[in-house]
Amino acid sequence: MFAGHWEILVIILVVAILFGAKKIPELARSLGKAKGEFKKGMEEGAKEDKPEPEQA
């Protein structure tokens, strides 16, 4: 189900045509930031879900 080399090349070509070569680094940067924020949110959510140990 994974795309082959030609399919990936076509996808990259279509993205370059739609957004222009100057916008691609900007899009990649924003995707990277979004991924980082998502990961940070998942870690914070995992911390909130853990029960705190009871102190005696």
N, C-alpha and C positions, 0 to 999 in steps of 0.2 A: 504494500500500500504506500510505500515511500516513493517520492518522486525521483525520477532518474535525472541524469545530468542535463538532458535536453529540456526537460520540464522546468528544472530550476533556472536554466538559462533564459527560457521564455518568460518566466515569472519576473526575473530581474529586469529583463528588457521592458516588459510592460510597466513595471513600477517606475523605471527610469523615464519612460515616455510620459506617463501620467503626471509625475511629480517634478520632473526635471532633475538634472544631475546636481544642481546646487541645493535642492531641498533634501536629498537623500541623507547626508550626514546629520542634518537637523532632525529628521524623522528618527534616525537610529539613536541619536542622543536622547530624544524624548522617550523612546521605547525603553532605553536603558534606565532612565530615571524612574519611569513607571514601574519597571520590574523591581528596582531597589525599594521603592515605596511599598509595593505589594509584599515583598519579602519581609520588610520591617513590620508591616501590619500583621502579618501571619505570626511572626515571633512574639509580638506584643499580645496577640490574641491567645497564643499558647501559654504565655505566662499567666494570663488572667484565668485560664481554665484550670490550672493546677491548684489543688487545694493547699492552703498554707498549713504547715505543721503546727500542731497545738503546742503552746508553750506552757510548761508546768510551773 
